[in-house]
């Protein structure tokens, strides 16, 4: 696998599949617990994906290391 384009495609595909599976698991846990415990409504996949995006924007570290980009 010396081609960097193929590595990039495989990495992006693996990341996309990982995010899709993780969102599905978190959505299942949410729909299993939250409606009964707190009276919340169940949520769909795209609502969970939106919560994932908002949560990663708010709570993940967004540090930029100038030395790594050179």
N, C-alpha and C positions, 0 to 999 in steps of 0.2 A: 504494500500500500504506500507507494512513494509519491503518488499524485496528491498534492495538497487540496485540490478541488474535491476529490472523492472523500478525503478525511473530513472536509468541511460539511459536505452533504450528509455523511454518516453521523457526524456530531450533531448537526441541526435536527436530523430525523430522530436520533436518540433523545435529545432534549425535548422535542415536541411530544414524543410518545410518553416520556416520563412525566411531563406536566399534565398531559391528558389523564394518565392513570392516577396521579396524585390528586387532581381535582375530583375525579370520580370517587376516590376513597373518602376524601374530606366531605364531599356532598352526601355520600351515603351515611357517614357518621353524623353529620348535621341533621339529616332527615330522620335518623333513628333516635336521636336524643332530644334535640331542641324543641320540636313541636310538643312533645309530651311533657317535658320538664318546665318550659317557660311559656308555652302557648304560642310560639312562633309559627309562621307558615312554613311549609316545605319549600325548598328552592330547586330550581332547575340547573342544568349543567352550565349554561351560559351566565346565569346569575353567580354561580360559584366561581366561574372563571373571572368574572369582573371583581369579585371579592379578593381573589388571588392577586390580581393585578394591583388593586388598591393597597392591599396589605404589603405586597413586596415593595411598592413605591414608598409607603410610609415607614416600614419597619426594617428593611434591609439596608445594609451599609452601602453607600454609594461613594466610596473613596476613590479618588483618582491619583494614581502614583505616576508622576511625571517621568521618573527614571525608567519605568517599564515600557513606556511608549516610544522611547528613543531607540 
